[in-house]
Amino acid sequence: MKYGFFDDSAMEYVIQTPQTPLPWINYLGNSAFFSLISNTAGGYSFYRDAKLRRITRYRYNNVPTDQGGRCYYIKDAGVLWSPAFLPCKTPLDHYRCRHGLGYTAFESEKNGVRADMTCFVPLNHLCEINSLTLTNTSQSEKKLELFGAVEWCLWNATDDAQNFQRNLNTGEVEVAGSVIYHKTEYRERRNHYTFFGVNAPTSGFDTDRETFLGRFGSWDQPGAILSGKMGNSIANGWAPIACHKLEVALAPGESKNFVFLLGYAELDGAEKWESPSVINKLPARCMMEQFSTQEAVEQSLVELALHWKGLLANYQVSSSDEKLDRMVNIWNQYQCMVTYNMSRSASYFESGLGRGMGFRDSCQDILGFVHMVPQNARQRILDIAAIQFEDGSAYHQYQPLTKRGNTEAGYGFNDDPLWLVACTAAYIRETGDHAILEEMVPFDNQAEKSKPLFEHLRRSIRYILSHTGPHGLPLIGRADWNDCLNLNCFSEQPDESFQTCSNFESGKAESIFIAAMFVKYGCEYAELCSRFGDEAEAAEILGHVQEMEQIVLNHGWDGQWFLRAYDAFGNKVGSHECEEGKIFIEPQGFCAMAGIGIKEGHAEKALSSVQTHLLNDYGIELLAPCFTQYHKELGEITSYPPGYKENGSVFCHSNPWVTIAFAAVSDGDSAYDTYRRIAPAFTEEHSEIRRTEPYVYAQTIAGRSAARYGEAKNSWLTGTAAWGFVSVSQYILGIRPGFDGLIVEPCLPSRITHFTVTRQFRGAIYRITVHNNRSGQYRLLLDGSPLTTSYIPFTEGRAEYNVEVFL
Ligand code: BGC
């Protein structure tokens, strides 16, 4: 069952009912001001950091779900309704929500009044605009009351939800004309305020929540609206809000537009105040003025559309499979940009309180967006490298506002250092900018401990080499990519973290996954060394890589698949000898990606075991059989009910590794099969089972052992976005950057007989046509002339490359 449809020409997903199984959301914002918005206009906004600069309040776990956000009300002859359905829940005569790139638009109609509302964050501005047009579609004049409201969050979203003995005393606002200012704590340490205004005269307002809602009122039936009497209240402590009331008279056929604007301003020192205790409203006035007309808003929307068009133009495919095209051209790249902005901090499943930017997560995200915003990727790499320690290990997370490592999440996740190598190499392949290696970057954010980025990479590699266990395999530390496989932590207390509780590092628990990473990224590091001047280091590391490969073959092969790990007692994890958790997905994909066991036939065997034991209708499960008992020596993974999360769901992030692995063994049909099982556009028809948005990847899809088999959770902020894009663009379609140019090595299923890709790369445009004749004879023509390899060398100054490939 579907709840909407893809409109590819508009690059939108069009939702036709507010009754989606879950709120289906979108992201607004490009660089500093961000908003989450659901298909019923729920969500919240923040400046840079969803924890420390939360602008509007949102209640996760609220009942009913997804109340709040942007609250608009239209009162028409006693009938109260909301253009986005919530908060009123009044049935609408017509409803549509169009989620597009950086904007969400609602169309609704009730009793002869039509509402069109477009919500977006303009490029380079610190505000969200809600442009609302009301049209009288009836035959008689309409006298409407229109209300627009938001609820302020008192900045730190964690404190806002818990420190009530303070919070209920601090709220302060100012009202001037049609703008309400939220200035809680601006008096002392803060230099920022927010405001909510409208470009038309108002006939009343409220800023005190209780006055507006009433003692037993609620957001769907605010007392002040029902009684017809706004309080014109000025909040003093308690819960400050901003609500404007407007009177709107519409002749038959007439339309009126209103621009509501939610803005953020920062002012320092002498500029902070207009007069004693009165905030300086100049930045707010300028912003209100700038967007005071519908034309200015429309113009800004055009700029936003051009911005997105420009980003997506870097990789566009045209094939016979429209679902593939819409994933590659629109939604997968869009999701990659969202993960760039959010990492794992703020979604409808990530509260914005806990996880800032993850070290490994952000490094992997870069693989998915580096081709769109290489400059941002560069800065991100340098920021991430700055939370590395001198020994090469790293903080596991950092806060986006401060860019400092989080002490709570700690360190000692031994895969982390290698992801820095992965993203740096990807960045250099994309851009050719190897000067980044010479950038001075501090360790642990301490300027006096700065070294070139190259040295950071060296220490990443050395960290792995100096942390090996009894078999010579890398030690896992607190966990590797699988945060929940905690082989050294032995948590027995319900109130402690599975990852950061004591007993860290037995000196025995080893990870075959990190070994595979080392082989893959060790090679990439060695290549960087040999290209940029350190042959001796390159040779030494390649020696270690070869040894590691051999160690995996000797101690990491279980007969039909690769082992996952050795635990703190030296017992095998992910072996046919185990009672549960006999086979894990991660090493099967990553070993083949690293080239381990290909010539021995192990890779193919492992992939075929994946198909036998782990493949279900919705993707590849993380492990099988699922754990039914808690094992403290294995950690959090065994704490989940069977079929959920790391305990045997389709943990989507790891699926593209298998797709790439199938490409590594030249099995195009299987590569495509694993790709399409989780790619959201391909799953749209069973949206009632999947339940999350059909236009973005989710982190997990419940596995066969789960009661709710096929149900997805944690949509949007997942490494699946980046890896999904890498797998399809670089391996199935096969167009991937190398250090010297673009490589074209598609690995296609038989159903795709041809495709064309337009790829912008280092300022040049590549038009690539691939004919999948399945002849087994690879031929590549560059501007009509044959090349002997699949590598198209990049030539500085050349603007266009026309490439034709026959398979
Ligand atoms: C984390 C990732 C981790 C994955 C698998 C996600 O929630 O953000 O860092 O690799 O889970 O455990």
Residues whose N, C-alpha, C, O or C-beta is under 5 A from the ligand:
A	BS01	BGC	R344 D361 W481 N482 D483 C484
